[in-house]
Amino acid sequence: MIFGFLFSIMGISNFSANKMAIKNFTTVVINILDLLSQNPIETPAPNNNSLMINKIVFDNLSFRYNDKWIFKNISFTLYPKDRLGITGPSGCGKTTFIQLILKEKIPTTGKILIDNTNIQDIYNNAYFNNIAFAPQKPQIYHKTIGENIALGIEYDENILYKCLELSNLSELRSKISKSQNLSAGQNSRILLTRCLYKMHQLFSQILILDEPTANLDQLATQNMQNVFQNLSNYITHNHVVIIIDHDFSFLVQTCNKILWLYNNQYFFGSPYELYYKYQEFRKMCIDNNISSKMLCR
């Protein structure tokens, strides 16, 4: 369950900004870290329904909407253990970039490769089993609690119980076969439980987080940032994290790689590299009270 931990972050995305939310989140983190230290997971051998990832290559990736180019000729490579933060002003193509990864859109030119294979040529089962995507808002269906967590994955009550416990939802253990109205906080933690369950069952290697700090106050955001920084000791070499977030400070202190989309151009590198290479990026850091010593390298 080594990487299911990351999804604990999403469990607070819709919490009220109060002390109880932060306390609950901290408890979840401690529980998951304890489990991680005791139960590392081996990635399974590849088949039609699984995929081993050694690198993700973005090869001259371009996308045009009608007559407008959203971005052009983006090229870089991610390796397991990389954490990519995508930043830029509204309309620069952040969401479009993620949609290309999720195969929701097709590049106008260029391609995305897993190792040397175009993602368009990879079995969808293998590809999407390897992606854990956390949207801004969890979808809760008119199904039982257990079905809302498993979402079609093999139903294992013992694993469901453990994931509920890790998500501070032990009170729902006796209700997994029932449909029930939950609070907003519980719905957020159902998303966490769902993601933990998928990570345990499918060994996903790519994690995509869409605005994990949305609607959080400064204290809760700082708390989450500290979690990410401490997480580096627990991530295995098998995983890639991709994050879109409006919080520039959060990204540059959390991610070791940044894709900065700006003025129809792109810039890629570590936050530290971009700070010293581009004056505008450095100005953004200064405006957010971020010194070079605070940047992820």
Secondary structure, DSSP 8 states (H G I E B T S, - for coil): -TTGGGGGGGGGTTS-SSHHHHHHHHHHHHHHHHHHHH--------BTTB---S-EEEEEEEEEETTEEEEEEEEEEE-TT-EEEEE-STTSSHHHHHHHHTTSS--SEEEEEETTEEGGGS-HHHHHHTEEEE-SS----SS-HHHHHHTTS---HHHHHHHHHHTT-GGGGGGTTS-----HHHHHHHHHHHHHHHHHHH---EEEEE-TTTT--HHHHHHHHHHHHHHTTT--TT-EEEEE-S-HHHHHHH-SEEEEEETTEEEEE-HHHHHHH-HHHHHHHHHTT--GGGS--
